[in-house]
Amino acid sequence: MTSSSERRSYVPNVNCLGCAEVIQLDRDTYQNYRGPVPCPKCKAHTNVVIRAGELESALGGTNWAALVMDLESYDIPVPILEDVLEAAAVFSINARKSCVVMCGRAMHGALLAKQVKDGMLGAMLKEAAAKGLITEDLLKTTQAANYFRVTGAHHKELREVDQTKALLTFEVTKNVLKHIFPQSLTPAWKAARGSNAP
């Protein structure tokens, strides 16, 4: 059995929530620590709380709000922006399946807002391209993103969604929103970000 003094001298390793690399922590520095731990491999930060050598929490340190800053000048309805913000937030903690599902929800909501007939997202995206809401090139990339979303959410044998697929889906979702919503001097995203700020 481990004594309390032995437990206090031990500091757990942390897995980077950006790339899953094991980050070995220095006992003297991290015995009692609250704050970011940089990953030596991908340079992302994982925010940790360690008390008496015990890891109490680890959250993705990626500034997920920065992932949506390029949307700030677009007049995107708040409910859709909230879905995109949630996708960014869960991407930052490596919840990739959740990210692609929220991206699908954001695209679905955006297409409904533009009077595309409700249905399966793939069919809705084709209709959006036919109506000129998105380009044919963008339609091709959305088809790949939609495949990752569907397989990550529904197919048991294909549920693995890696970071690259999640990021592609996220970026494609943002491109869809940029194509179908106009730019604005008073964007609604500020209200949405205020309710979801880290």
GROMACS elastic network, one bead per residue, 0.5 to 0.9 nm:
[ bonds ]
;  ai    aj funct       b0    kb
    2     5     6  0.82436   500
    2     6     6  0.61679   500
    2     7     6  0.65184   500
    3     6     6  0.51873   500
    3     7     6  0.62641   500
    3     8     6  0.86938   500
    4     8     6  0.61540   500
    4     9     6  0.87724   500
    5     8     6  0.51212   500
    5     9     6  0.64741   500
    6     9     6  0.52622   500
    6    10     6  0.66524   500
    7    10     6  0.53432   500
    7    11     6  0.82708   500
    7    52     6  0.77565   500
    7    53     6  0.67419   500
    7    54     6  0.81457   500
    8    11     6  0.76866   500
    8    31     6  0.73621   500
    8    51     6  0.87606   500
    8    52     6  0.51173   500
    8    53     6  0.51510   500
    8    54     6  0.78663   500
    9    27     6  0.68789   500
    9    28     6  0.86023   500
    9    31     6  0.72331   500
    9    52     6  0.78943   500
    9    53     6  0.65513   500
   10    27     6  0.66367   500
   10    31     6  0.74904   500
   10    52     6  0.83525   500
   10    53     6  0.54190   500
   10    54     6  0.79751   500
   11    24     6  0.87900   500
   11    25     6  0.66956   500
   11    26     6  0.74308   500
   11    27     6  0.55282   500
   11    28     6  0.88954   500
   11    30     6  0.67983   500
   11    31     6  0.59771   500
   11    32     6  0.89908   500
   11    50     6  0.80428   500
   11    52     6  0.82055   500
   11    54     6  0.66560   500
   11    55     6  0.77756   500
   12    24     6  0.77190   500
   12    25     6  0.70739   500
   12    27     6  0.87612   500
   12    50     6  0.86662   500
   12    53     6  0.68932   500
   12    54     6  0.69082   500
   12    55     6  0.65705   500
   13    22     6  0.65568   500
   13    23     6  0.57101   500
   13    25     6  0.57971   500
   13    55     6  0.87475   500
   14    17     6  0.87901   500
   14    20     6  0.88777   500
   14    21     6  0.83268   500
   14    22     6  0.58139   500
   14    23     6  0.51551   500
   14    24     6  0.67052   500
   14    25     6  0.75322   500
   14    37     6  0.86367   500
   14    46     6  0.84450   500
   14    48     6  0.84813   500
   14    55     6  0.84071   500
   14    58     6  0.79131   500
   15    18     6  0.86374   500
   15    19     6  0.81499   500
   15    20     6  0.51434   500
   15    21     6  0.54889   500
   15    23     6  0.58238   500
   15    24     6  0.87069   500
   15    39     6  0.87366   500
   15    46     6  0.83828   500
   15    58     6  0.87969   500
   16    19     6  0.57137   500
   16    21     6  0.52181   500
   16    22     6  0.62955   500
   16    23     6  0.66086   500
   16    37     6  0.85189   500
   16    38     6  0.82272   500
   16    39     6  0.61560   500
   16    42     6  0.86026   500
   16    44     6  0.75028   500
   16    45     6  0.74448   500
   16    46     6  0.61073   500
   16    60     6  0.79874   500
   17    20     6  0.55452   500
   17    21     6  0.80538   500
   17    44     6  0.80300   500
   17    45     6  0.80637   500
   17    46     6  0.62951   500
   17    58     6  0.82809   500
   17    59     6  0.73539   500
   17    60     6  0.55396   500
   17    61     6  0.81211   500
   17    62     6  0.89763   500
   17    92     6  0.75232   500
   17    93     6  0.55869   500
   17    94     6  0.55070   500
   17    95     6  0.89593   500
   18    21     6  0.81253   500
   18    39     6  0.84018   500
   18    42     6  0.72846   500
   18    43     6  0.86866   500
   18    44     6  0.61164   500
   18    45     6  0.78890   500
   18    46     6  0.79185   500
   18    60     6  0.71262   500
   18    61     6  0.85914   500
   18    62     6  0.79356   500
   18    91     6  0.86365   500
   18    92     6  0.69763   500
   18    93     6  0.69714   500
   18    94     6  0.59848   500
   18   163     6  0.82167   500
   19    39     6  0.85432   500
   19    41     6  0.79668   500
   19    42     6  0.66471   500
   19    44     6  0.82678   500
   19    94     6  0.80941   500
   19   163     6  0.79461   500
   20    23     6  0.88579   500
   20    94     6  0.87017   500
   21    39     6  0.73594   500
   21    40     6  0.83674   500
   21    41     6  0.70161   500
   21    42     6  0.83747   500
   22    39     6  0.83270   500
   23    37     6  0.81852   500
   23    38     6  0.82158   500
   23    39     6  0.63941   500
   23    40     6  0.74708   500
   25    28     6  0.88112   500
   25    29     6  0.77283   500
   25    30     6  0.64235   500
   25    31     6  0.89438   500
   25    37     6  0.86374   500
   26    29     6  0.54879   500
   26    30     6  0.59364   500
   26    31     6  0.80140   500
   27    30     6  0.53341   500
   27    31     6  0.53640   500
   27    32     6  0.89871   500
   27    53     6  0.79468   500
   28    31     6  0.58852   500
   28    32     6  0.86707   500
   29    32     6  0.76197   500
   29    33     6  0.74648   500
   30    33     6  0.51157   500
   30    34     6  0.83832   500
   30    50     6  0.69376   500
   30    51     6  0.86528   500
   30    53     6  0.74425   500
   31    50     6  0.66287   500
   31    51     6  0.66208   500
   31    52     6  0.57164   500
   31    54     6  0.80308   500
   32    49     6  0.78292   500
   32    50     6  0.52984   500
   32    52     6  0.55697   500
   32    53     6  0.64433   500
   32    54     6  0.84252   500
   33    48     6  0.74679   500
   33    49     6  0.58439   500
   33    50     6  0.51068   500
   33    51     6  0.66046   500
   33    52     6  0.88378   500
   33    53     6  0.88200   500
   34    47     6  0.74008   500
   34    48     6  0.56785   500
   34    50     6  0.63032   500
   34    51     6  0.83342   500
   35    46     6  0.81491   500
   35    47     6  0.51696   500
   35    48     6  0.55408   500
   35    49     6  0.66826   500
   36    45     6  0.55748   500
   36    46     6  0.54062   500
   36    48     6  0.61851   500
   36    49     6  0.89488   500
   36    61     6  0.68138   500
   37    44     6  0.83614   500
   37    45     6  0.53361   500
   37    46     6  0.52524   500
   37    47     6  0.61059   500
   37    48     6  0.70098   500
   37    61     6  0.84667   500
   38    41     6  0.88196   500
   38    42     6  0.85639   500
   38    43     6  0.57594   500
   38    44     6  0.58700   500
   38    46     6  0.65626   500
   38    47     6  0.87785   500
   38    61     6  0.89302   500
   39    42     6  0.57958   500
   39    44     6  0.55087   500
   39    45     6  0.60835   500
   39    46     6  0.76288   500
   40    43     6  0.56714   500
   40    44     6  0.83334   500
   41    44     6  0.82785   500
   42    45     6  0.88634   500
   44    60     6  0.82741   500
   44    61     6  0.68174   500
   44    62     6  0.62850   500
   45    59     6  0.89321   500
   45    60     6  0.67468   500
   45    62     6  0.62132   500
   46    58     6  0.63581   500
   46    59     6  0.57071   500
   46    62     6  0.74889   500
   46    93     6  0.85254   500
   47    57     6  0.79269   500
   47    58     6  0.54685   500
   47    59     6  0.51187   500
   47    60     6  0.61334   500
   47    61     6  0.52979   500
   48    55     6  0.73238   500
   48    56     6  0.74614   500
   48    57     6  0.54736   500
   48    59     6  0.64927   500
   48    60     6  0.88482   500
   48    61     6  0.89696   500
   49    54     6  0.83761   500
   49    55     6  0.60844   500
   49    56     6  0.53871   500
   49    57     6  0.52562   500
   49    58     6  0.66717   500
   50    53     6  0.58706   500
   50    54     6  0.52756   500
   50    56     6  0.56351   500
   50    57     6  0.73713   500
   51    54     6  0.52289   500
   51    55     6  0.66614   500
   51    56     6  0.70455   500
   52    55     6  0.85596   500
   55    58     6  0.76452   500
   58    61     6  0.88034   500
   59    92     6  0.84882   500
   59    93     6  0.61340   500
   60    63     6  0.84886   500
   60    64     6  0.89357   500
   60    89     6  0.86787   500
   60    90     6  0.86969   500
   60    91     6  0.86596   500
   60    92     6  0.53185   500
   60    94     6  0.73500   500
   61    64     6  0.81852   500
   61    92     6  0.69910   500
   61    93     6  0.75978   500
   62    65     6  0.86027   500
   62    66     6  0.85473   500
   62    67     6  0.89822   500
   62    89     6  0.86080   500
   62    91     6  0.88694   500
   62    92     6  0.53079   500
   62    93     6  0.77480   500
   63    66     6  0.56202   500
   63    67     6  0.73619   500
   63    89     6  0.85609   500
   63    92     6  0.74838   500
   63   198     6  0.84376   500
   64    67     6  0.52006   500
   64    68     6  0.74502   500
   64    85     6  0.78993   500
   64    88     6  0.54026   500
   64    89     6  0.54431   500
   64    90     6  0.85241   500
   64    91     6  0.78158   500
   64    92     6  0.58548   500
   64   198     6  0.83633   500
   65    68     6  0.57052   500
   65    69     6  0.66614   500
   65    85     6  0.71941   500
   65    88     6  0.71615   500
   65    89     6  0.76193   500
   65   193     6  0.77619   500
   65   196     6  0.89730   500
   65   197     6  0.73932   500
   65   198     6  0.78867   500
   66    69     6  0.51219   500
   66    70     6  0.81391   500
   66    88     6  0.88655   500
   67    70     6  0.75492   500
   67    71     6  0.89834   500
   67    85     6  0.85559   500
   67    88     6  0.64052   500
   67    89     6  0.89807   500
   68    71     6  0.55387   500
   68    72     6  0.72930   500
   68    84     6  0.77295   500
   68    85     6  0.71264   500
   68    88     6  0.73742   500
   68   174     6  0.79541   500
   69    72     6  0.54037   500
   69    73     6  0.85807   500
   70    73     6  0.72903   500
   70    74     6  0.85878   500
   70   174     6  0.85454   500
   71    74     6  0.55536   500
   71    75     6  0.85635   500
   71    76     6  0.82414   500
   71    81     6  0.89398   500
   71   174     6  0.73226   500
   71   177     6  0.82174   500
   71   178     6  0.71721   500
   71   183     6  0.88839   500
   71   187     6  0.89116   500
   71   189     6  0.77117   500
   72    75     6  0.80810   500
   72    76     6  0.88258   500
   72   183     6  0.86488   500
   72   184     6  0.86772   500
   72   187     6  0.63763   500
   72   188     6  0.82179   500
   72   189     6  0.60543   500
   72   190     6  0.74829   500
   73    76     6  0.89001   500
   73   182     6  0.84975   500
   73   183     6  0.53040   500
   73   184     6  0.54942   500
   73   185     6  0.65208   500
   73   186     6  0.75956   500
   73   187     6  0.58103   500
   73   188     6  0.89065   500
   73   189     6  0.82983   500
   74   177     6  0.82699   500
   74   178     6  0.67830   500
   74   181     6  0.62815   500
   74   182     6  0.56332   500
   74   184     6  0.53639   500
   74   185     6  0.81689   500
   74   186     6  0.85612   500
   74   187     6  0.58570   500
   74   188     6  0.79842   500
   74   189     6  0.78969   500
   75    78     6  0.89559   500
   75   181     6  0.59244   500
   75   182     6  0.56794   500
   75   183     6  0.55979   500
   75   184     6  0.52965   500
   75   185     6  0.83295   500
   75   186     6  0.75455   500
   75   188     6  0.59591   500
   75   189     6  0.75057   500
   76    79     6  0.85693   500
   76    80     6  0.68392   500
   76    81     6  0.64261   500
   76   110     6  0.82356   500
   76   177     6  0.73398   500
   76   178     6  0.85677   500
   76   180     6  0.89425   500
   76   181     6  0.59748   500
   76   182     6  0.78528   500
   76   183     6  0.86083   500
   76   187     6  0.71282   500
   76   188     6  0.62784   500
   76   189     6  0.67770   500
   77    80     6  0.55982   500
   77    81     6  0.63422   500
   77    82     6  0.87775   500
   77   110     6  0.82298   500
   77   113     6  0.85223   500
   77   181     6  0.88761   500
   77   187     6  0.87739   500
   77   188     6  0.63093   500
   77   189     6  0.75972   500
   77   192     6  0.88634   500
   78    82     6  0.60160   500
   78    83     6  0.86757   500
   78   188     6  0.59406   500
   78   189     6  0.62461   500
   78   190     6  0.88072   500
   78   191     6  0.71954   500
   78   192     6  0.54772   500
   78   193     6  0.89545   500
   79    82     6  0.50880   500
   79    83     6  0.65188   500
   79    84     6  0.89332   500
   79   106     6  0.83774   500
   79   109     6  0.81696   500
   79   192     6  0.76990   500
   80    83     6  0.51525   500
   80    84     6  0.64747   500
   80    85     6  0.87053   500
   80   105     6  0.80590   500
   80   106     6  0.51986   500
   80   107     6  0.79555   500
   80   108     6  0.89408   500
   80   109     6  0.61487   500
   80   110     6  0.64854   500
   81    85     6  0.60179   500
   81    86     6  0.84459   500
   81   106     6  0.73880   500
   81   188     6  0.82918   500
   81   189     6  0.62353   500
   81   192     6  0.63477   500
   81   193     6  0.80976   500
   82    86     6  0.60796   500
   82    87     6  0.85425   500
   82   106     6  0.83210   500
   82   189     6  0.83001   500
   82   192     6  0.57733   500
   82   193     6  0.74841   500
   82   195     6  0.85498   500
   82   196     6  0.76148   500
   83    86     6  0.50819   500
   83    87     6  0.62041   500
   83    88     6  0.87097   500
   83   102     6  0.58156   500
   83   103     6  0.70471   500
   83   105     6  0.68056   500
   83   106     6  0.53672   500
   83   109     6  0.89875   500
   84    88     6  0.62406   500
   84    89     6  0.85993   500
   84    99     6  0.87512   500
   84   102     6  0.67849   500
   84   103     6  0.62663   500
   84   105     6  0.85563   500
   84   106     6  0.60513   500
   84   107     6  0.89970   500
   84   170     6  0.81226   500
   84   173     6  0.81539   500
   84   174     6  0.79987   500
   85    88     6  0.50373   500
   85    89     6  0.61023   500
   85    90     6  0.86723   500
   85   102     6  0.89647   500
   85   192     6  0.81039   500
   85   193     6  0.73067   500
   85   196     6  0.73060   500
   86    90     6  0.61608   500
   86    91     6  0.83987   500
   86    98     6  0.89203   500
   86    99     6  0.76030   500
   86   102     6  0.68888   500
   86   103     6  0.87823   500
   86   196     6  0.80317   500
   87    90     6  0.53863   500
   87    91     6  0.60387   500
   87    92     6  0.86489   500
   87    95     6  0.89863   500
   87    96     6  0.87537   500
   87    98     6  0.70312   500
   87   100     6  0.71365   500
   87   101     6  0.79194   500
   87   102     6  0.52056   500
   87   103     6  0.60674   500
   87   106     6  0.87996   500
   87   170     6  0.73991   500
   88    91     6  0.50531   500
   88    92     6  0.62357   500
   88    99     6  0.69082   500
   88   102     6  0.89735   500
   88   170     6  0.76933   500
   89    92     6  0.52565   500
   89    93     6  0.69303   500
   89    95     6  0.87948   500
   89    99     6  0.81143   500
   89   198     6  0.87105   500
   90    93     6  0.53052   500
   90    94     6  0.64373   500
   90    95     6  0.51355   500
   90    96     6  0.70672   500
   90    97     6  0.88995   500
   90    98     6  0.65217   500
   90    99     6  0.57166   500
   91    94     6  0.50157   500
   91    95     6  0.54067   500
   91    96     6  0.56219   500
   91    97     6  0.86702   500
   91    98     6  0.77194   500
   91    99     6  0.54499   500
   91   100     6  0.86966   500
   91   163     6  0.82484   500
   91   166     6  0.74363   500
   91   167     6  0.78520   500
   91   170     6  0.87195   500
   92    95     6  0.74723   500
   92    96     6  0.88022   500
   93    96     6  0.83312   500
   94    97     6  0.87719   500
   94    99     6  0.85696   500
   94   163     6  0.74590   500
   95    98     6  0.55359   500
   95    99     6  0.62910   500
   96   100     6  0.64164   500
   96   101     6  0.86801   500
   96   152     6  0.86113   500
   96   160     6  0.88000   500
   96   161     6  0.60809   500
   96   162     6  0.67421   500
   96   163     6  0.64351   500
   96   165     6  0.83129   500
   96   166     6  0.55293   500
   96   167     6  0.84295   500
   97   100     6  0.53782   500
   97   101     6  0.62777   500
   97   102     6  0.87065   500
   97   148     6  0.87866   500
   97   149     6  0.74694   500
   97   152     6  0.55951   500
   97   153     6  0.66704   500
   97   159     6  0.79280   500
   97   160     6  0.78261   500
   97   161     6  0.59900   500
   97   162     6  0.85097   500
   97   166     6  0.73815   500
   98   101     6  0.51258   500
   98   102     6  0.61570   500
   98   103     6  0.85516   500
   98   152     6  0.86185   500
   98   153     6  0.82282   500
   99   102     6  0.52734   500
   99   103     6  0.61788   500
   99   104     6  0.87348   500
   99   149     6  0.87016   500
   99   166     6  0.64473   500
   99   167     6  0.85588   500
   99   169     6  0.83149   500
   99   170     6  0.74081   500
  100   104     6  0.62435   500
  100   105     6  0.86549   500
  100   145     6  0.79997   500
  100   146     6  0.83440   500
  100   148     6  0.71603   500
  100   149     6  0.50377   500
  100   150     6  0.85648   500
  100   152     6  0.75082   500
  100   153     6  0.82273   500
  100   161     6  0.84013   500
  100   165     6  0.84166   500
  100   166     6  0.57854   500
  100   167     6  0.85246   500
  100   169     6  0.61471   500
  100   170     6  0.69365   500
  101   104     6  0.51488   500
  101   105     6  0.63531   500
  101   106     6  0.87835   500
  101   149     6  0.57053   500
  101   150     6  0.79916   500
  101   152     6  0.78757   500
  101   153     6  0.67227   500
  102   106     6  0.61720   500
  102   107     6  0.86615   500
  102   149     6  0.89064   500
  103   106     6  0.50505   500
  103   107     6  0.62460   500
  103   108     6  0.85282   500
  103   149     6  0.80083   500
  103   169     6  0.68746   500
  103   170     6  0.61115   500
  103   172     6  0.88038   500
  103   173     6  0.59984   500
  103   174     6  0.86743   500
  104   107     6  0.51656   500
  104   108     6  0.60194   500
  104   109     6  0.85227   500
  104   121     6  0.74771   500
  104   145     6  0.86246   500
  104   146     6  0.70845   500
  104   149     6  0.66823   500
  104   150     6  0.87814   500
  104   169     6  0.85031   500
  104   173     6  0.76828   500
  105   108     6  0.50699   500
  105   109     6  0.61024   500
  105   110     6  0.85272   500
  105   121     6  0.89962   500
  106   109     6  0.51890   500
  106   110     6  0.60970   500
  106   111     6  0.86493   500
  106   173     6  0.74005   500
  106   177     6  0.85488   500
  107   110     6  0.50385   500
  107   111     6  0.61621   500
  107   112     6  0.85915   500
  107   121     6  0.78685   500
  107   125     6  0.86225   500
  107   173     6  0.62357   500
  107   174     6  0.87204   500
  107   176     6  0.71349   500
  107   177     6  0.73464   500
  108   111     6  0.52829   500
  108   112     6  0.62465   500
  108   113     6  0.86462   500
  108   118     6  0.81534   500
  108   119     6  0.87868   500
  108   120     6  0.86498   500
  108   121     6  0.62111   500
  108   124     6  0.77896   500
  108   125     6  0.86771   500
  109   112     6  0.51084   500
  109   113     6  0.61464   500
  109   114     6  0.87651   500
  110   113     6  0.50354   500
  110   114     6  0.65023   500
  110   115     6  0.89838   500
  110   116     6  0.89055   500
  110   176     6  0.84603   500
  110   177     6  0.69410   500
  110   180     6  0.78540   500
  110   181     6  0.84977   500
  111   114     6  0.50733   500
  111   115     6  0.65239   500
  111   116     6  0.53474   500
  111   117     6  0.80852   500
  111   118     6  0.82543   500
  111   121     6  0.88820   500
  111   124     6  0.71052   500
  111   125     6  0.77161   500
  111   128     6  0.72472   500
  111   133     6  0.89238   500
  111   180     6  0.82444   500
  112   115     6  0.50481   500
  112   116     6  0.52204   500
  112   117     6  0.67896   500
  112   118     6  0.64847   500
  112   124     6  0.87294   500
  113   116     6  0.74843   500
  114   128     6  0.86499   500
  114   133     6  0.84583   500
  114   180     6  0.77173   500
  114   181     6  0.88286   500
  115   118     6  0.83901   500
  116   119     6  0.88642   500
  116   124     6  0.63655   500
  116   125     6  0.85302   500
  116   127     6  0.68543   500
  116   128     6  0.65630   500
  116   131     6  0.87850   500
  117   124     6  0.66646   500
  117   127     6  0.80391   500
  118   121     6  0.82179   500
  118   123     6  0.89681   500
  118   124     6  0.69008   500
  119   122     6  0.83759   500
  119   123     6  0.67731   500
  119   124     6  0.62838   500
  120   123     6  0.54846   500
  120   124     6  0.62607   500
  120   125     6  0.87866   500
  121   125     6  0.60932   500
  121   126     6  0.86523   500
  121   146     6  0.74238   500
  122   125     6  0.52317   500
  122   126     6  0.64335   500
  122   127     6  0.88073   500
  122   142     6  0.81832   500
  122   143     6  0.66605   500
  122   146     6  0.67565   500
  122   147     6  0.87274   500
  123   126     6  0.51187   500
  123   127     6  0.62984   500
  123   128     6  0.86467   500
  124   127     6  0.50740   500
  124   128     6  0.61511   500
  124   129     6  0.87095   500
  125   129     6  0.62692   500
  125   130     6  0.86243   500
  125   134     6  0.80837   500
  125   139     6  0.66771   500
  125   142     6  0.75817   500
  125   143     6  0.81478   500
  126   129     6  0.51358   500
  126   130     6  0.62255   500
  126   131     6  0.86727   500
  126   134     6  0.89634   500
  126   136     6  0.87858   500
  126   139     6  0.69075   500
  127   131     6  0.61601   500
  127   132     6  0.85987   500
  127   133     6  0.86550   500
  128   131     6  0.50991   500
  128   132     6  0.62465   500
  128   133     6  0.50992   500
  128   134     6  0.60218   500
  128   135     6  0.86706   500
  128   139     6  0.85943   500
  129   133     6  0.56374   500
  129   135     6  0.57878   500
  129   136     6  0.61266   500
  129   138     6  0.84315   500
  129   139     6  0.65431   500
  130   133     6  0.76224   500
  130   134     6  0.82010   500
  130   135     6  0.87170   500
  130   136     6  0.85163   500
  131   134     6  0.78956   500
  132   135     6  0.65407   500
  132   136     6  0.86702   500
  133   176     6  0.85954   500
  133   179     6  0.66301   500
  133   180     6  0.55212   500
  134   137     6  0.83322   500
  134   138     6  0.63216   500
  134   139     6  0.67767   500
  134   175     6  0.89737   500
  134   176     6  0.67107   500
  134   179     6  0.58792   500
  134   180     6  0.67820   500
  135   138     6  0.51411   500
  135   139     6  0.62069   500
  135   140     6  0.88706   500
  135   179     6  0.82580   500
  136   140     6  0.64879   500
  137   140     6  0.52855   500
  137   141     6  0.67827   500
  137   142     6  0.88242   500
  138   141     6  0.52379   500
  138   142     6  0.61088   500
  138   143     6  0.86284   500
  138   172     6  0.77641   500
  138   175     6  0.78119   500
  138   176     6  0.74985   500
  139   142     6  0.50168   500
  139   143     6  0.62082   500
  139   144     6  0.89364   500
  139   176     6  0.88758   500
  140   143     6  0.52441   500
  140   144     6  0.68433   500
  140   145     6  0.89835   500
  141   144     6  0.52459   500
  141   145     6  0.63396   500
  141   146     6  0.85889   500
  141   168     6  0.87406   500
  141   169     6  0.86718   500
  141   172     6  0.68165   500
  142   146     6  0.58471   500
  142   147     6  0.84065   500
  142   169     6  0.76489   500
  142   172     6  0.61868   500
  142   173     6  0.76645   500
  142   176     6  0.81665   500
  143   146     6  0.50535   500
  143   147     6  0.61891   500
  143   148     6  0.88228   500
  144   147     6  0.50907   500
  144   148     6  0.65060   500
  144   149     6  0.87702   500
  144   168     6  0.88011   500
  144   169     6  0.79942   500
  145   148     6  0.52008   500
  145   149     6  0.63038   500
  145   150     6  0.87426   500
  145   165     6  0.74583   500
  145   166     6  0.82374   500
  145   168     6  0.67351   500
  145   170     6  0.82534   500
  145   172     6  0.69475   500
  145   173     6  0.82470   500
  146   150     6  0.60929   500
  146   151     6  0.85065   500
  146   169     6  0.75015   500
  147   150     6  0.51802   500
  147   151     6  0.60127   500
  147   152     6  0.82450   500
  148   151     6  0.52906   500
  148   152     6  0.57477   500
  148   153     6  0.83419   500
  148   158     6  0.89870   500
  148   159     6  0.87810   500
  148   160     6  0.89658   500
  148   161     6  0.68884   500
  148   165     6  0.66954   500
  148   166     6  0.77431   500
  148   169     6  0.74453   500
  149   152     6  0.52017   500
  149   153     6  0.60529   500
  149   154     6  0.83787   500
  149   161     6  0.84319   500
  149   166     6  0.84867   500
  149   169     6  0.77337   500
  150   153     6  0.52599   500
  150   154     6  0.57535   500
  150   155     6  0.72697   500
  150   159     6  0.89190   500
  151   154     6  0.53914   500
  151   156     6  0.78343   500
  151   157     6  0.83426   500
  151   158     6  0.55372   500
  151   159     6  0.57266   500
  151   160     6  0.80581   500
  151   161     6  0.82327   500
  152   155     6  0.66526   500
  152   156     6  0.82196   500
  152   158     6  0.65070   500
  152   160     6  0.61371   500
  152   161     6  0.58180   500
  153   156     6  0.83688   500
  153   158     6  0.89612   500
  153   159     6  0.66597   500
  154   158     6  0.82625   500
  154   159     6  0.72187   500
  155   158     6  0.53862   500
  155   159     6  0.59259   500
  156   159     6  0.55089   500
  156   160     6  0.89538   500
  157   160     6  0.82861   500
  158   161     6  0.81184   500
  161   164     6  0.81382   500
  161   165     6  0.61076   500
  161   166     6  0.64997   500
  162   165     6  0.54597   500
  162   166     6  0.63184   500
  162   167     6  0.87036   500
  163   166     6  0.51001   500
  163   167     6  0.60473   500
  163   168     6  0.85010   500
  164   167     6  0.51543   500
  164   168     6  0.60675   500
  164   169     6  0.85650   500
  165   168     6  0.50719   500
  165   169     6  0.61276   500
  165   170     6  0.85488   500
  166   169     6  0.51346   500
  166   170     6  0.61457   500
  166   171     6  0.86810   500
  167   171     6  0.61042   500
  167   172     6  0.84771   500
  168   171     6  0.51851   500
  168   172     6  0.60378   500
  168   173     6  0.84735   500
  169   172     6  0.51402   500
  169   173     6  0.60822   500
  169   174     6  0.87032   500
  170   173     6  0.51300   500
  170   174     6  0.64021   500
  170   175     6  0.87970   500
  171   174     6  0.51251   500
  171   175     6  0.62945   500
  171   176     6  0.87505   500
  172   176     6  0.62457   500
  172   177     6  0.87274   500
  173   176     6  0.51311   500
  173   177     6  0.63893   500
  173   178     6  0.87090   500
  174   177     6  0.51155   500
  174   178     6  0.61715   500
  174   179     6  0.86651   500
  175   178     6  0.50050   500
  175   179     6  0.61805   500
  175   180     6  0.87737   500
  176   179     6  0.51861   500
  176   180     6  0.63787   500
  176   181     6  0.86183   500
  177   180     6  0.53823   500
  177   181     6  0.58896   500
  178   181     6  0.56733   500
  178   182     6  0.72832   500
  178   183     6  0.80560   500
  179   182     6  0.76944   500
  183   186     6  0.89537   500
  183   187     6  0.78115   500
  184   187     6  0.54787   500
  184   188     6  0.87692   500
  186   189     6  0.87936   500
  186   190     6  0.86235   500
  187   190     6  0.65758   500
  187   191     6  0.84581   500
  188   191     6  0.57062   500
  188   192     6  0.68082   500
  188   193     6  0.89532   500
  189   193     6  0.59518   500
  189   194     6  0.84116   500
  190   193     6  0.51093   500
  190   194     6  0.60502   500
  190   195     6  0.88300   500
  191   194     6  0.51289   500
  191   195     6  0.66759   500
  192   195     6  0.54379   500
  192   196     6  0.65695   500
  192   197     6  0.85789   500
  193   196     6  0.50261   500
  193   197     6  0.54784   500
  194   197     6  0.53668   500
